[in-house]
Amino acid sequence: MGTGTLTIDLAALAANWRALDALSGGETGAVVKADGYGLGAPLVARTLASAGARSFFVAVAEEGVALRATLGPTPRIFVFSGHMPGDGDMIRDAGLIPMLNSVEQMTRQIEILPDHPFGLQLDTGMNRLGMEPAEWAALRDIALARNPALIISHLACADEPDHAMNAAQLAAFREMTDGIDTPRSLSATGGILLGPDYHFDLTRPGIGLYGGLPFADAKPVAQLSLPIVQIRDLVPGETVGYGNTWSAERPTRIATLSAGYADGLIRAMGPKATLWHGDTPCPLAGRVSMDLLTVDITDLPQTPTHLDILCPSQTVDDLADAAGTIGYEILTSLGPRYARRSIGASQ
């Protein structure tokens, strides 16, 4: 087979949700946007629903429509981008709950879907989505009179527990919402780990479900194995890859693997990336190209058929460090050419 194999551990996914649920206290939802963080929204959503999740979050209405077809009529599906122009039919027909972000969206919701459920998103300092305090003050009574399903905000620095922004946003959220009866949500994965003050009525973990930081106790969910296409032996001084950026300093055995930046293995990781054969590291040699990697396997006692790039020896965040990015980008960039399989059906 000429493509890599992406293995998704469903038991680990379910265990991560249960662990975060145990920390949360109230209801624990699940964020499954961006095709379930690159691992396949239908697969992960069914697993998380079986584990106990009843509220799901997506980025846009189109994702919500596909998710409804997967999950059936019962779970709640919230849309972070709110009610965008042209979304009315999708929101109504799929039973989605838009998280309204502005007076404009509130007006659109009332005009097009006056009796349809909605939620509200408030900006507590991130300046990305949500109503700012003055906008919320003007709209608050009108919005609350229509019984919103949920009010949320989002933490900008939750992955840094000691950052002053966390307490500032918590205070702002409380100032904007204390005393109302509507369920509230402030925390994704990082906020859950900040403790009960941040949990409110519902938490909505994302990256921690899929094995990423800041949930250091997460079980790894994604494993990625890449097949070797060709092996060649080099003498000292020979170079490998575009730009001659790597040259052999000893007699070297190079394996060419079938994967590259078109498959989400980011070009910037080249100088630092490592592949693995069991517990043995094999450094990348030369630049990442579109469809191929070249790897130094000189120190292996036998010639393998494949090498691993996500495995027990290298987490998604380890690989992200090599690429100078974050685990989110690695997961959501995993390309469609991989053969995907699942293991460990959730309990």
VOBA-1610 file (N, C-alpha, C; in pm, whole numbers, padded with zeros to 5 digits, always signed):
BEGIN
Met+00085-00120+00000Met+00000+00000+00000Met+00088+00124+00000Gly+00054+00221-00085Gly+00139+00337-00101Gly+00104+00455-00014Thr+00003+00440+00071Thr-00035+00550+00160Thr-00011+00511+00305Gly+00004+00612+00389Gly+00018+00586+00531Gly-00112+00538+00593Thr-00101+00484+00714Thr-00219+00437+00787Thr-00238+00521+00912Leu-00352+00588+00920Leu-00389+00667+01036Leu-00484+00584+01121Thr-00440+00549+01241Thr-00519+00466+01332Thr-00578+00554+01441Ile-00709+00543+01462Ile-00780+00624+01562Ile-00826+00531+01673Asp-00777+00557+01792Asp-00808+00474+01909Asp-00935+00528+01975Leu-01046+00463+01949Leu-01174+00510+02000Leu-01187+00491+02150Ala-01126+00388+02202Ala-01130+00368+02347Ala-01056+00482+02418Ala-00945+00526+02361Ala-00872+00639+02419Ala-00954+00767+02410Leu-01020+00788+02298Leu-01106+00906+02281Leu-01215+00908+02388Ala-01283+00795+02406Ala-01389+00787+02506Ala-01333+00806+02647Ala-01217+00749+02673Ala-01155+00763+02806Ala-01119+00908+02834Asn-01071+00979+02733Asn-01038+01120+02753Asn-01162+01202+02784Trp-01273+01172+02715Trp-01397+01245+02745Trp-01443+01215+02888Arg-01436+01089+02927Arg-01481+01055+03062Arg-01393+01121+03168Ala-01263+01129+03143Ala-01172+01192+03238Ala-01202+01341+03252Leu-01227+01408+03141Leu-01260+01550+03147Leu-01399+01572+03204Asp-01489+01481+03178Asp-01623+01487+03237Asp-01615+01476+03388Ala-01530+01388+03436Ala-01515+01370+03581Ala-01460+01496+03647Leu-01379+01574+03574Leu-01323+01698+03627Leu-01423+01813+03622Ser-01524+01802+03537Ser-01606+01919+03504Ser-01718+01947+03603Gly-01775+01846+03662Gly-01881+01869+03758Gly-02020+01874+03697Gly-02045+01963+03603Gly-02175+01972+03538Gly-02179+01889+03411Glu-02253+01938+03312Glu-02259+01867+03184Glu-02128+01888+03106Thr-02086+01785+03037Thr-01968+01794+02952Thr-02008+01766+02808Gly-01988+01865+02722Gly-02015+01848+02581Gly-01891+01799+02508Ala-01886+01824+02378Ala-01772+01783+02297Ala-01764+01870+02173Val-01645+01919+02144Val-01622+01997+02023Val-01573+01902+01914Val-01645+01900+01802Val-01612+01807+01693Val-01598+01882+01561Lys-01567+02010+01568Lys-01549+02090+01447Lys-01426+02043+01370Ala-01410+02099+01248Ala-01296+02066+01162Ala-01282+01915+01143Asp-01397+01853+01111Asp-01401+01708+01088Asp-01347+01631+01207Gly-01396+01667+01324Gly-01351+01598+01445Gly-01202+01613+01465Tyr-01153+01740+01453Tyr-01009+01769+01467Tyr-00925+01682+01374Gly-00978+01661+01253Gly-00905+01589+01152Gly-00917+01438+01157Leu-00987+01384+01255Leu-00993+01238+01271Leu-01122+01177+01219Gly-01212+01259+01169Gly-01337+01208+01114Gly-01454+01234+01207Ala-01532+01338+01180Ala-01640+01377+01269Ala-01743+01267+01292Pro-01787+01194+01189Pro-01886+01089+01218Pro-01834+00985+01317Leu-01711+00942+01297Leu-01653+00839+01383Leu-01639+00889+01526Val-01580+01007+01544Val-01556+01055+01680Val-01687+01096+01748Ala-01780+01153+01673Ala-01905+01196+01734Ala-01986+01077+01785Arg-01992+00971+01706Arg-02064+00851+01753Arg-01999+00795+01878Thr-01867+00794+01881Thr-01795+00742+01998Thr-01823+00828+02121Leu-01819+00960+02104Leu-01841+01049+02218Leu-01985+01044+02264Ala-02078+01027+02172Ala-02218+01012+02213Ala-02236+00884+02293Ser-02171+00777+02251Ser-02178+00652+02327Ser-02115+00666+02464Ala-02014+00750+02475Ala-01949+00772+02604Ala-02035+00855+02698Gly-02128+00932+02641Gly-02217+01011+02727Gly-02238+01155+02687Ala-02169+01203+02585Ala-02186+01342+02543Ala-02325+01362+02484Arg-02388+01474+02520Arg-02522+01505+02470Arg-02528+01642+02401Ser-02422+01719+02412Ser-02415+01850+02347Ser-02286+01856+02266Phe-02299+01894+02140Phe-02185+01896+02049Phe-02170+02037+01990Phe-02046+02072+01957Phe-02017+02205+01906Phe-01942+02194+01774Val-01988+02273+01676Val-01922+02281+01546Val-01896+02427+01514Ala-01815+02450+01410Ala-01779+02588+01375Ala-01885+02655+01289Val-01940+02581+01193Val-02031+02640+01094Val-02152+02550+01076Ala-02258+02607+01020Ala-02383+02534+01006Ala-02369+02411+00917Glu-02285+02421+00812Glu-02268+02307+00723Glu-02214+02186+00799Glu-02123+02208+00894Glu-02075+02098+00978Glu-02189+02042+01062Gly-02274+02130+01111Gly-02385+02085+01194Gly-02483+01998+01119Val-02508+02030+00993Val-02599+01949+00912Val-02545+01807+00898Ala-02416+01796+00867Ala-02355+01664+00853Ala-02357+01589+00985Leu-02334+01659+01094Leu-02332+01595+01224Leu-02471+01545+01264Arg-02574+01622+01230Arg-02710+01578+01261Arg-02741+01447+01189Ala-02695+01434+01066Ala-02719+01311+00992Ala-02650+01193+01059Thr-02540+01218+01127Thr-02467+01113+01197Thr-02532+01077+01330Leu-02572+01178+01407Leu-02614+01156+01545Leu-02763+01136+01563Gly-02842+01171+01463Gly-02985+01160+01480Gly-03043+01281+01552Pro-03171+01276+01590Pro-03242+01395+01635Pro-03217+01439+01778Thr-03160+01355+01861Thr-03160+01385+02005Thr-03052+01481+02053Pro-02924+01464+02021Pro-02822+01553+02078Pro-02839+01698+02034Arg-02798+01788+02119Arg-02795+01930+02083Arg-02668+01958+02002Ile-02682+02038+01898Ile-02567+02075+01815Ile-02561+02227+01808Phe-02457+02285+01867Phe-02438+02429+01873Phe-02341+02472+01763Val-02366+02590+01705Val-02284+02641+01595Val-02214+02769+01641Phe-02081+02764+01655Phe-02006+02878+01709Phe-02020+03004+01623Ser-02027+02989+01490Ser-02030+03108+01405Ser-02165+03178+01407Gly-02264+03119+01473Gly-02394+03183+01487Gly-02483+03165+01366His-02567+03263+01343His-02664+03260+01232His-02611+03352+01122Met-02544+03291+01024Met-02488+03366+00912Met-02592+03379+00801Pro-02576+03478+00712Pro-02669+03491+00599Pro-02677+03360+00520Gly-02799+03317+00491Gly-02818+03195+00415Gly-02825+03069+00499Asp-02807+03080+00630Asp-02804+02962+00718Asp-02942+02919+00768Gly-03045+03001+00746Gly-03173+02977+00811Gly-03230+02839+00787Asp-03231+02796+00660Asp-03290+02665+00630Asp-03211+02552+00696Met-03077+02562+00694Met-02995+02459+00756Met-03019+02453+00906Ile-03025+02568+00969Ile-03046+02573+01114Ile-03181+02511+01150Arg-03283+02547+01074Arg-03418+02495+01102Arg-03427+02346+01072Asp-03386+02308+00953Asp-03408+02169+00910Asp-03325+02069+00989Ala-03204+02109+01030Ala-03118+02019+01105Ala-03131+02037+01256Gly-03215+02130+01298Gly-03233+02150+01442Gly-03108+02199+01512Leu-03034+02289+01449Leu-02910+02341+01505Leu-02940+02457+01599Ile-02846+02484+01689Ile-02859+02595+01783Ile-02747+02695+01754Pro-02776+02805+01684Pro-02672+02902+01654Pro-02634+02983+01778Met-02505+03004+01799Met-02458+03088+01908Met-02445+03231+01854Leu-02544+03313+01880Leu-02552+03445+01820Leu-02442+03535+01874Asn-02374+03605+01783Asn-02255+03681+01817Asn-02271+03832+01810Ser-02387+03880+01764Ser-02401+04024+01742Ser-02549+04061+01737Val-02575+04192+01743Val-02711+04242+01725Val-02763+04202+01588Glu-02676+04209+01487Glu-02715+04172+01352Glu-02763+04027+01346Gln-02690+03937+01412Gln-02731+03797+01411Gln-02859+03777+01491Met-02873+03850+01600Met-02995+03840+01679Met-03116+03884+01596Thr-03100+03993+01522Thr-03208+04042+01437Thr-03242+03939+01330Arg-03141+03881+01269Arg-03163+03779+01165Arg-03237+03659+01222Gln-03198+03616+01342Gln-03263+03502+01406Gln-03411+03530+01432Ile-03441+03647+01486Ile-03579+03681+01519Ile-03665+03693+01394Glu-03606+03749+01287Glu-03683+03769+01164Glu-03709+03638+01090Ile-03609+03548+01089Ile-03619+03428+01006Ile-03668+03307+01084Leu-03620+03293+01208Leu-03654+03176+01289Leu-03697+03222+01429Pro-03809+03294+01437Pro-03845+03358+01565Pro-03867+03262+01681Asp-03907+03139+01652Asp-03936+03044+01760Asp-03832+02933+01772His-03721+02948+01702His-03620+02843+01700His-03518+02866+01812Pro-03469+02759+01877Pro-03369+02776+01984Pro-03241+02844+01934Phe-03179+02918+02024Phe-03051+02983+01995Phe-02972+02995+02125Gly-02843+03022+02111Gly-02759+03055+02224Gly-02694+03189+02200Leu-02615+03234+02296Leu-02550+03364+02288Leu-02403+03349+02321Gln-02319+03418+02244Gln-02175+03419+02272Gln-02134+03561+02309Leu-02063+03573+02419Leu-02019+03703+02470Leu-01867+03714+02458Asp-01822+03835+02429Asp-01678+03860+02424Asp-01632+03913+02559Thr-01545+03838+02625Thr-01492+03879+02755Thr-01347+03922+02746Gly-01300+03953+02624Gly-01165+04007+02612Gly-01081+03947+02502Met-01128+03839+02440Met-01050+03777+02333Met-01061+03854+02202Asn-01168+03929+02186Asn-01188+04011+02066Asn-01184+03929+01939Arg-01264+03823+01940Arg-01270+03736+01824Arg-01416+03714+01783Leu-01495+03652+01866Leu-01638+03633+01844Leu-01713+03675+01970Gly-01839+03712+01951Gly-01923+03741+02066Gly-01957+03888+02082Met-02059+03913+02160Met-02105+04050+02187Met-02017+04114+02292Glu-01973+04235+02266Glu-01897+04311+02364Glu-01991+04361+02474Pro-01935+04399+02589Pro-02021+04436+02703Pro-02128+04540+02671Ala-02094+04644+02596Ala-02194+04747+02566Ala-02305+04692+02477Glu-02267+04610+02379Glu-02365+04549+02291Glu-02456+04456+02369Trp-02396+04379+02459Trp-02473+04287+02543Trp-02569+04362+02634Ala-02524+04472+02691Ala-02611+04549+02779Ala-02734+04600+02706Ala-02717+04639+02579Ala-02829+04689+02501Ala-02925+04578+02461Leu-02874+04458+02445Leu-02953+04346+02393Leu-03001+04249+02500Arg-02944+04258+02617Arg-02961+04156+02719Arg-03108+04125+02749Asp-03189+04225+02777Asp-03327+04198+02817Asp-03406+04134+02703Ile-03384+04181+02581Ile-03453+04124+02465Ile-03414+03978+02447Ala-03283+03952+02457Ala-03233+03816+02436Ala-03282+03721+02544Leu-03273+03761+02669Leu-03311+03672+02778Leu-03461+03643+02779Ala-03539+03737+02730Ala-03684+03716+02725Ala-03721+03603+02628Arg-03629+03569+02539Arg-03654+03462+02442Arg-03593+03329+02485Asn-03550+03319+02610Asn-03504+03193+02670Asn-03393+03126+02590Pro-03277+03187+02581Pro-03165+03123+02510Pro-03126+02992+02575Ala-03077+02902+02493Ala-03040+02769+02543Ala-02911+02770+02622Leu-02822+02863+02591Leu-02688+02862+02651Leu-02624+02998+02627Ile-02542+03042+02722Ile-02459+03161+02706Ile-02314+03120+02728Ile-02227+03156+02634Ile-02088+03114+02644Ile-01993+03232+02622Ser-01870+03213+02665Ser-01758+03293+02621Ser-01640+03198+02607His-01525+03252+02563His-01411+03166+02535His-01284+03227+02593Leu-01204+03143+02659Leu-01081+03188+02725Leu-00965+03194+02625Ala-00891+03303+02629Ala-00781+03324+02534Ala-00651+03258+02579Cys-00632+03241+02710Cys-00502+03197+02762Cys-00515+03081+02859Ala-00616+02997+02840Ala-00640+02889+02935Ala-00529+02786+02938Asp-00448+02779+02832Asp-00337+02684+02832Asp-00219+02736+02914Glu-00230+02857+02969Glu-00130+02913+03061Glu-00201+02940+03193Pro-00200+02845+03286Pro-00283+02856+03407Pro-00260+02982+03488Asp-00138+03035+03489Asp-00108+03152+03571Asp-00128+03284+03499His-00175+03281+03376His-00191+03404+03300His-00304+03488+03359Ala-00278+03617+03374Ala-00376+03706+03435Ala-00504+03718+03353Met-00496+03688+03225Met-00613+03700+03139Met-00723+03605+03183Asn-00688+03491+03239Asn-00790+03394+03280Asn-00882+03453+03386Ala-00824+03507+03490Ala-00905+03567+03597Ala-00983+03688+03548Ala-00923+03765+03458Ala-00991+03883+03404Ala-01113+03842+03323Gln-01099+03739+03242Gln-01213+03694+03163Gln-01321+03631+03250Leu-01279+03557+03352Leu-01377+03499+03445Leu-01458+03610+03511Ala-01390+03715+03557Ala-01459+03826+03621Ala-01554+03895+03523Ala-01510+03914+03400Ala-01594+03979+03300Ala-01716+03894+03268Phe-01698+03763+03258Phe-01809+03674+03229Phe-01911+03677+03342Arg-01862+03676+03464Arg-01953+03682+03579Arg-02027+03816+03582Glu-01956+03923+03554Glu-02020+04054+03556Glu-02132+04062+03452Met-02111+03998+03339Met-02209+04004+03230Met-02324+03905+03248Thr-02305+03801+03330Thr-02406+03694+03333Thr-02456+03655+03471Asp-02391+03696+03578Asp-02439+03656+03711Asp-02584+03703+03731Gly-02663+03616+03792Gly-02801+03649+03821Gly-02901+03605+03716Ile-02853+03551+03604Ile-02946+03503+03501Ile-02969+03354+03520Asp-03080+03305+03464Asp-03115+03164+03478Asp-03063+03077+03364Thr-03016+03137+03258Thr-02970+03062+03141Thr-02843+02983+03175Pro-02833+02857+03133Pro-02707+02782+03153Pro-02590+02856+03089Arg-02473+02843+03155Arg-02354+02915+03108Arg-02239+02819+03082Ser-02149+02860+02991Ser-02031+02780+02956Ser-01916+02874+02926Leu-01802+02851+02991Leu-01682+02931+02967Leu-01563+02848+02922Ser-01561+02719+02958Ser-01438+02642+02949Ser-01436+02537+02840Ala-01328+02539+02763Ala-01289+02427+02680Ala-01189+02343+02761Thr-01099+02271+02696Thr-01009+02182+02771Thr-00929+02257+02876Gly-00863+02365+02834Gly-00778+02438+02929Gly-00856+02494+03045Gly-00975+02545+03020Gly-01056+02599+03128Gly-01100+02493+03227Ile-01128+02373+03178Ile-01162+02263+03269Ile-01049+02242+03369Leu-00926+02248+03320Leu-00811+02222+03405Leu-00782+02338+03501Leu-00842+02454+03479Leu-00824+02567+03570Leu-00902+02550+03700Gly-01001+02461+03700Gly-01071+02434+03825Gly-01217+02474+03822Pro-01291+02439+03928Pro-01437+02453+03931Pro-01489+02595+03908Asp-01413+02697+03946Asp-01461+02834+03926Asp-01489+02864+03779Tyr-01426+02790+03691Tyr-01438+02816+03547Tyr-01539+02724+03478His-01599+02631+03551His-01676+02526+03486His-01820+02566+03453Phe-01886+02637+03540Phe-02025+02676+03522Phe-02112+02553+03492Asp-02211+02567+03404Asp-02309+02459+03384Asp-02266+02356+03282Leu-02182+02395+03187Leu-02143+02305+03079Leu-02000+02336+03037Thr-01921+02233+03019Thr-01788+02251+02961Thr-01788+02191+02820Arg-01694+02233+02739Arg-01693+02191+02598Arg-01549+02158+02555Pro-01496+02045+02601Pro-01358+02010+02565Pro-01344+01983+02416Gly-01225+02017+02365Gly-01190+01990+02226Gly-01061+01913+02218Ile-00947+01983+02214Ile-00818+01918+02188Ile-00786+01809+02289Gly-00828+01824+02414Gly-00799+01722+02513Gly-00864+01589+02482Leu-00977+01591+02412Leu-01041+01466+02373Leu-00954+01386+02277Tyr-00877+01458+02197Tyr-00802+01396+02087Tyr-00655+01369+02122Gly-00623+01385+02251Gly-00490+01348+02296Gly-00390+01460+02305Gly-00437+01586+02296Gly-00344+01699+02291Gly-00337+01779+02419Leu-00229+01856+02431Leu-00213+01950+02541Leu-00316+02062+02526Pro-00357+02122+02641Pro-00293+02116+02773Pro-00336+02000+02863Phe-00412+01904+02814Phe-00452+01791+02897Phe-00339+01688+02896Ala-00246+01705+02989Ala-00125+01622+02991Ala-00156+01476+03019Asp-00268+01447+03083Asp-00304+01309+03114Asp-00384+01242+03003Ala-00402+01310+02892Ala-00481+01251+02783Ala-00412+01128+02726Lys-00494+01030+02691Lys-00442+00914+02620Lys-00428+00949+02472Pro-00319+00907+02408Pro-00304+00938+02265Pro-00413+00869+02183Val-00469+00943+02089Val-00579+00893+02008Val-00534+00860+01867Ala-00446+00941+01810Ala-00403+00922+01671Ala-00266+00857+01663Gln-00254+00757+01578Gln-00127+00693+01546Gln-00111+00696+01395Leu+00011+00725+01348Leu+00031+00739+01204Leu+00157+00664+01162Ser+00138+00568+01073Ser+00246+00484+01023Ser+00261+00509+00873Leu+00387+00523+00827Leu+00413+00559+00688Leu+00494+00449+00619Pro+00452+00406+00500Pro+00523+00298+00431Pro+00652+00346+00365Ile+00749+00258+00359Ile+00874+00286+00289Ile+00861+00247+00142Val+00890+00341+00056Val+00879+00319-00088Val+01010+00266-00146Gln+01122+00318-00096Gln+01252+00283-00153Gln+01360+00303-00047Ile+01467+00225-00060Ile+01583+00238+00029Ile+01708+00249-00058Arg+01798+00341-00019Arg+01923+00354-00093Arg+02039+00374+00005Asp+02157+00335-00038Asp+02278+00349+00044Asp+02363+00462-00013Leu+02406+00552+00078Leu+02484+00668+00040Leu+02625+00657+00094Val+02719+00715+00023Val+02856+00729+00073Val+02871+00869+00132Pro+02970+00890+00219Pro+02989+01023+00278Pro+03001+01131+00170Gly+02930+01241+00196Gly+02933+01353+00103Gly+02812+01361+00012Glu+02740+01251-00008Glu+02621+01257-00091Glu+02510+01333-00018Thr+02425+01400-00096Thr+02319+01484-00039Thr+02182+01420-00062Val+02085+01473+00013Val+01949+01420+00007Val+01851+01537-00003Gly+01758+01528-00096Gly+01644+01619-00101Gly+01671+01752-00166Tyr+01561+01832-00172Tyr+01569+01964-00233Tyr+01671+02053-00162Gly+01747+02128-00241Gly+01839+02227-00187Gly+01966+02172-00129Asn+01987+02039-00136Asn+02107+01978-00079Asn+02129+02019+00067Thr+02022+02026+00143Thr+02035+02075+00280Thr+02090+01971+00376Trp+02097+01845+00334Trp+02148+01739+00422Trp+02248+01657+00343Ser+02361+01631+00406Ser+02461+01547+00340Ser+02509+01440+00437Ala+02545+01325+00383Ala+02588+01212+00465Ala+02728+01236+00520Glu+02743+01213+00649Glu+02874+01224+00713Glu+02937+01087+00735Arg+02866+00982+00699Arg+02912+00843+00717Arg+02839+00760+00612Pro+02876+00637+00591Pro+02794+00550+00506Pro+02653+00545+00566Thr+02555+00578+00486Thr+02420+00604+00537Thr+02316+00529+00454Arg+02219+00474+00525Arg+02104+00412+00458Arg+01985+00506+00471Ile+01927+00542+00357Ile+01815+00636+00352Ile+01690+00564+00305Ala+01582+00582+00381Ala+01450+00530+00342Ala+01365+00645+00294Thr+01298+00626+00181Thr+01203+00723+00129Thr+01062+00676+00164Leu+00989+00763+00235Leu+00856+00728+00285Leu+00748+00802+00208Ser+00633+00739+00198Ser+00521+00795+00123Ser+00434+00883+00213Ala+00471+01011+00223Ala+00392+01114+00291Ala+00472+01244+00282Gly+00403+01355+00291Gly+00470+01484+00285Gly+00379+01595+00329Tyr+00413+01718+00290Tyr+00333+01829+00339Tyr+00192+01831+00281Ala+00169+01763+00169Ala+00032+01748+00119Ala-00053+01660+00211Asp+00012+01588+00299Asp-00057+01500+00394Asp-00057+01556+00535Gly-00023+01684+00549Gly-00026+01749+00679Gly+00102+01739+00759Leu+00209+01685+00699Leu+00339+01679+00766Leu+00417+01803+00726Ile+00408+01903+00809Ile+00443+02040+00776Ile+00591+02053+00740Arg+00618+02126+00633Arg+00753+02139+00581Arg+00852+02194+00685Ala+00802+02282+00772Ala+00891+02344+00870Ala+00949+02246+00970Met+00892+02125+00981Met+00944+02030+01079Met+01074+01965+01033Gly+01113+01985+00906Gly+01225+01913+00848Gly+01351+01901+00932Pro+01406+02013+00980Pro+01533+02002+01052Pro+01526+01927+01186Lys+01405+01912+01242Lys+01394+01855+01377Lys+01311+01727+01385Ala+01247+01687+01277Ala+01152+01577+01285Ala+01221+01442+01301Thr+01151+01352+01365Thr+01201+01217+01389Thr+01092+01117+01354Leu+01128+01011+01287Leu+01043+00895+01268Leu+01088+00787+01366Trp+01005+00686+01386Trp+01035+00584+01487Trp+01011+00445+01431His+01100+00354+01468His+01079+00211+01446His+01082+00146+01584Gly+00963+00123+01639Gly+00957+00080+01778Gly+01009+00190+01868Asp+01111+00158+01948Asp+01170+00257+02038Asp+01292+00326+01980Thr+01322+00299+01853Thr+01444+00354+01793Thr+01411+00476+01709Pro+01472+00592+01739Pro+01447+00711+01659Pro+01526+00708+01528Cys+01462+00761+01424Cys+01524+00770+01292Cys+01505+00913+01243Pro+01610+00992+01236Pro+01593+01134+01202Pro+01560+01157+01056Leu+01478+01258+01033Leu+01451+01300+00897Leu+01580+01351+00834Ala+01600+01321+00708Ala+01719+01366+00636Ala+01674+01452+00519Gly+01702+01581+00524Gly+01662+01670+00417Gly+01523+01727+00438Arg+01477+01799+00337Arg+01352+01871+00348Arg+01231+01778+00329Val+01120+01818+00392Val+00992+01755+00365Val+00947+01801+00226Ser+00912+01708+00140Ser+00856+01746+00010Ser+00707+01715+00007Met+00643+01739-00106Met+00497+01731-00109Met+00444+01593-00073Asp+00509+01489-00125Asp+00456+01354-00109Asp+00553+01257-00044Leu+00673+01303-00010Leu+00778+01211+00033Leu+00859+01267+00149Leu+00905+01176+00234Leu+01003+01206+00338Leu+01124+01116+00318Thr+01241+01165+00351Thr+01362+01082+00347Thr+01420+01075+00488Val+01449+00953+00531Val+01478+00927+00672Val+01604+00843+00683Asp+01689+00877+00779Asp+01812+00803+00805Asp+01781+00680+00891Ile+01794+00562+00832Ile+01766+00437+00906Ile+01893+00355+00927Thr+02008+00421+00920Thr+02136+00351+00927Thr+02149+00266+01053Asp+02097+00315+01164Asp+02118+00248+01292Asp+02017+00138+01322Leu+01927+00112+01231Leu+01832+00002+01253Leu+01899-00132+01222Pro+01875-00235+01304Pro+01938-00365+01280Pro+01878-00441+01162Gln+01755-00405+01123Gln+01693-00470+01008Gln+01622-00364+00924Thr+01586-00402+00803Thr+01519-00309+00713Thr+01368-00316+00736Pro+01305-00207+00778Pro+01161-00210+00808Pro+01078-00189+00681Thr+00950-00214+00693Thr+00856-00186+00584Thr+00786-00052+00603His+00792+00001+00726His+00726+00128+00754His+00793+00191+00876Leu+00769+00319+00896Leu+00812+00391+01015Leu+00692+00469+01069Asp+00697+00500+01198Asp+00587+00570+01263Asp+00625+00715+01291Ile+00527+00805+01274Ile+00551+00946+01305Ile+00463+00996+01419Leu+00347+00932+01441Leu+00268+00949+01563Leu+00257+00812+01627Cys+00308+00801+01749Cys+00322+00669+01811Cys+00348+00690+01960Pro+00361+00584+02039Pro+00388+00603+02181Pro+00514+00683+02209Ser+00610+00679+02118Ser+00736+00752+02139Ser+00727+00898+02096Gln+00622+00937+02024Gln+00613+01073+01972Gln+00466+01114+01964Thr+00427+01204+02052Thr+00289+01251+02056Thr+00267+01357+01949Val+00140+01394+01933Val+00107+01498+01837Val+00173+01630+01877Asp+00189+01655+02007Asp+00253+01779+02050Asp+00404+01774+02033Asp+00465+01656+02045Asp+00607+01642+02013Asp+00631+01678+01867Leu+00547+01625+01779Leu+00562+01654+01637Leu+00536+01802+01609Ala+00439+01859+01678Ala+00413+02001+01662Ala+00531+02085+01705Asp+00598+02047+01812Asp+00718+02120+01857Asp+00825+02120+01747Ala+00841+02007+01682Ala+00942+01999+01575Ala+00908+02092+01460Ala+00778+02114+01438Ala+00733+02198+01328Ala+00713+02343+01368Gly+00734+02373+01496Gly+00714+02509+01544Gly+00568+02551+01544Thr+00479+02457+01573Thr+00337+02489+01574Thr+00272+02422+01695Ile+00142+02395+01687Ile+00067+02336+01798Ile-00001+02209+01750Gly-00037+02123+01846Gly-00096+01996+01812Gly-00225+02009+01733Tyr-00301+02115+01757Tyr-00425+02138+01682Tyr-00396+02139+01531Glu-00291+02212+01491Glu-00263+02224+01348Glu-00220+02091+01288Ile-00142+02014+01363Ile-00101+01883+01313Ile-00224+01795+01289Leu-00312+01785+01387Leu-00428+01697+01374Leu-00520+01741+01262Thr-00551+01871+01257Thr-00649+01916+01159Thr-00592+01922+01018Ser-00461+01904+01004Ser-00398+01905+00872Ser-00383+01765+00813Leu-00410+01662+00890Leu-00391+01526+00840Leu-00475+01504+00715Gly-00411+01465+00607Gly-00474+01467+00476Gly-00563+01348+00447Pro-00635+01357+00334Pro-00732+01252+00299Pro-00670+01127+00238Arg-00538+01129+00209Arg-00480+01012+00143Arg-00451+00897+00238Tyr-00449+00924+00367Tyr-00420+00816+00461Tyr-00533+00712+00462Ala-00495+00587+00471Ala-00593+00481+00500Ala-00628+00492+00648Arg-00753+00506+00677Arg-00796+00528+00816Arg-00858+00401+00871Arg-00821+00370+00993Arg-00882+00256+01061Arg-00901+00292+01206Ser-00997+00229+01270Ser-01023+00254+01410Ser-01000+00126+01489Ile-00959+00147+01614Ile-00940+00035+01706Ile-01009+00070+01837Gly-01025-00031+01923Gly-01073-00006+02059Gly-01210+00053+02065Ala-01310-00009+02008Ala-01445+00043+02012Ala-01481+00083+02153Ser-01543+00201+02167Ser-01569+00257+02299Ser-01661+00167+02379Gln-01640+00171+02509Gln-01720+00087+02600Gln-01849+00157+02641
//
